[in-house]
Amino acid sequence: MRVGTLLAAGQDCDVYEAGTGKVIRRARDGRSLEREASVMRHARRQGFPAPEVFDADGADILMERVVGRSVSREATRRPWRAPAYGRLLVELLQRLATVRAPGWLPAAEGAPGNNLLHLDLHPGNVLVTGDGPRVIDWANAGRGAPAADVACTWLIIAAAPVSGPVRRAGRLLMAKAFADAVDRPAVLPYLTAMAERRRDDDNTHDAERAAIDRLLARETATSSPRLTPKDSTLKENR
């Protein structure tokens, strides 16, 4: 694969220009990204807005160059739109909840089920384009219950630290709109399980862990003590 100019650098992958309309996503540690590429192909075949994959070879994925800004950046530029972006995340999770996972995809711990889960669908991984949203970075994808994906997104938008008063205000509005649009009692058991997963992540800072604890304490205090997982975790649009 022909590698061009570095376009973006994430926590563990870099993105390079690779010709007209294409980029290469490369794992910095050299690990294989072929499973991630297969997940993206599967999601796209089922009608979910993942980028198109052209080829995969070891640590490289040759894929569609998505032109757009992340929801995170858009919410910073236009904080009054933050509630709408919170609802957009819910809509994307609703769509993903209809996609069954391929049988070879590993199960997500603590969330038994057979649906395709992104497990990192947060504002930084949703790009707003002229053709609608695109969901990127499928490295954490697994198989399980859709409520687990809802819980992961909720934890990130409610607890991940952001800098600056405008960004913090926008994130609060986004988190509230998101939480108001989901079936909170149904998600809560998975929220607890996914919180443990998030706490154990080496990229999670102490401030985020403390915010996760506050979220769990608040939601547990206001919910029924006899909660069980449900298949339906997202409210119907009204």
BELHU-V257344 format. One record per backbone hydrogen bond with DSSP energy under -1.0 kcal/mol. CO is the residue of the C=O (numbers start at 1). NH is the residue of the N-H. E is the energy in kcal/mol with one decimal. If there is no record, write none. Layout:
co->CO nh->NH e->E
co->CO nh->NH e->E
This chain:
co->5 nh->17 e->-2.9
co->8 nh->15 e->-2.9
co->12 nh->28 e->-2.8
co->13 nh->10 e->-3.4
co->14 nh->26 e->-3.1
co->15 nh->7 e->-3.4
co->15 nh->8 e->-1.6
co->16 nh->24 e->-2.5
co->17 nh->4 e->-2.6
co->19 nh->22 e->-2.0
co->21 nh->65 e->-2.2
co->22 nh->18 e->-2.0
co->23 nh->63 e->-2.8
co->24 nh->16 e->-2.7
co->25 nh->61 e->-1.8
co->26 nh->14 e->-2.5
co->27 nh->30 e->-1.1
co->33 nh->37 e->-2.3
co->34 nh->38 e->-2.1
co->35 nh->39 e->-2.3
co->36 nh->40 e->-2.2
co->37 nh->41 e->-2.3
co->38 nh->42 e->-2.4
co->39 nh->43 e->-2.8
co->40 nh->44 e->-2.4
co->41 nh->45 e->-2.4
co->42 nh->46 e->-1.4
co->43 nh->48 e->-2.5
co->44 nh->47 e->-1.8
co->48 nh->50 e->-2.4
co->49 nh->135 e->-2.6
co->52 nh->64 e->-3.1
co->55 nh->62 e->-2.7
co->57 nh->60 e->-1.9
co->58 nh->33 e->-3.5
co->59 nh->27 e->-2.2
co->60 nh->57 e->-2.6
co->61 nh->25 e->-2.5
co->62 nh->54 e->-2.9
co->62 nh->55 e->-1.8
co->63 nh->23 e->-2.6
co->69 nh->128 e->-3.9
co->70 nh->74 e->-2.7
co->71 nh->75 e->-2.7
co->72 nh->76 e->-1.3
co->73 nh->77 e->-2.2
co->74 nh->78 e->-2.8
co->78 nh->81 e->-2.5
co->79 nh->82 e->-1.7
co->81 nh->85 e->-1.9
co->82 nh->86 e->-2.1
co->83 nh->87 e->-2.0
co->84 nh->88 e->-1.9
co->85 nh->89 e->-2.0
co->86 nh->90 e->-1.4
co->87 nh->91 e->-2.4
co->88 nh->92 e->-2.4
co->89 nh->93 e->-2.1
co->90 nh->94 e->-2.3
co->91 nh->95 e->-2.1
co->92 nh->96 e->-2.5
co->93 nh->97 e->-1.9
co->95 nh->98 e->-1.4
co->96 nh->99 e->-1.9
co->99 nh->116 e->-2.8
co->102 nh->105 e->-1.8
co->106 nh->143 e->-2.1
co->108 nh->111 e->-1.6
co->111 nh->145 e->-1.3
co->114 nh->101 e->-2.7
co->115 nh->144 e->-2.2
co->117 nh->142 e->-1.8
co->120 nh->122 e->-1.8
co->122 nh->125 e->-2.0
co->123 nh->72 e->-1.7
co->125 nh->136 e->-2.5
co->126 nh->71 e->-2.5
co->127 nh->134 e->-2.0
co->128 nh->69 e->-1.3
co->129 nh->132 e->-1.5
co->134 nh->127 e->-3.0
co->138 nh->141 e->-1.5
co->142 nh->117 e->-2.8
co->143 nh->108 e->-3.1
co->144 nh->115 e->-2.2
co->145 nh->148 e->-1.9
co->146 nh->150 e->-1.8
co->147 nh->151 e->-2.5
co->148 nh->152 e->-2.3
co->149 nh->153 e->-2.4
co->150 nh->154 e->-2.6
co->151 nh->155 e->-2.5
co->152 nh->156 e->-2.0
co->153 nh->157 e->-2.5
co->154 nh->158 e->-2.0
co->155 nh->159 e->-2.1
co->156 nh->160 e->-2.0
co->164 nh->168 e->-2.3
co->165 nh->169 e->-2.3
co->166 nh->170 e->-2.5
co->167 nh->171 e->-2.5
co->168 nh->172 e->-2.1
co->169 nh->173 e->-2.1
co->170 nh->174 e->-2.4
co->171 nh->175 e->-2.7
co->172 nh->176 e->-2.2
co->173 nh->177 e->-2.3
co->174 nh->178 e->-2.3
co->175 nh->179 e->-2.8
co->176 nh->180 e->-2.3
co->181 nh->235 e->-1.1
co->182 nh->184 e->-1.5
co->183 nh->187 e->-1.7
co->184 nh->188 e->-1.9
co->187 nh->191 e->-2.1
co->188 nh->192 e->-2.0
co->189 nh->193 e->-1.5
co->190 nh->194 e->-3.2
co->191 nh->195 e->-1.8
co->192 nh->196 e->-1.4
co->193 nh->197 e->-1.4
co->194 nh->198 e->-2.4
co->195 nh->199 e->-2.7
co->196 nh->200 e->-1.8
co->201 nh->204 e->-1.8
co->205 nh->209 e->-2.1
co->206 nh->210 e->-2.3
co->207 nh->211 e->-1.9
co->208 nh->212 e->-2.5
co->209 nh->213 e->-2.1
co->210 nh->214 e->-1.9
co->211 nh->215 e->-2.2
co->212 nh->216 e->-2.6
co->213 nh->217 e->-2.3
co->214 nh->218 e->-2.4
co->215 nh->219 e->-2.7
co->216 nh->220 e->-2.6
co->217 nh->221 e->-1.8
co->218 nh->222 e->-1.1
co->233 nh->183 e->-2.1
